[in-house]
């Protein structure tokens, strides 16, 4: 499981996928999210701008990302 350390109060879902290297660009993140391939805290998420906070877990393509403060 990868960890992303927050620099601010939150990070947006599309940015988190890109920061973790799971997608090449924001456009790729948008497509994957809209297609229902991304889960946040075990629920499918369709909003690219979903704000992620400390403790949130993102799942995509068999990879997991934990958001840390």
LINBEL-V951939 format. One record per run of one state. SS is the DSSP state (h for helix, s for strand, l for the rest). FROM is the first residue (numbers start at 1). LEN is the number of residues. If there is no record, write none. Layout:
BEGIN
ss:SS from:FROM len:LEN
ss:SS from:FROM len:LEN
END
This chain:
BEGIN
ss:l from:1 len:1
ss:s from:2 len:4
ss:l from:6 len:5
ss:s from:11 len:2
ss:h from:13 len:7
ss:l from:20 len:6
ss:h from:26 len:9
ss:l from:35 len:3
ss:s from:38 len:3
ss:l from:41 len:2
ss:s from:43 len:2
ss:l from:45 len:6
ss:s from:51 len:2
ss:l from:53 len:4
ss:s from:57 len:4
ss:l from:61 len:2
ss:s from:63 len:6
ss:l from:69 len:1
END
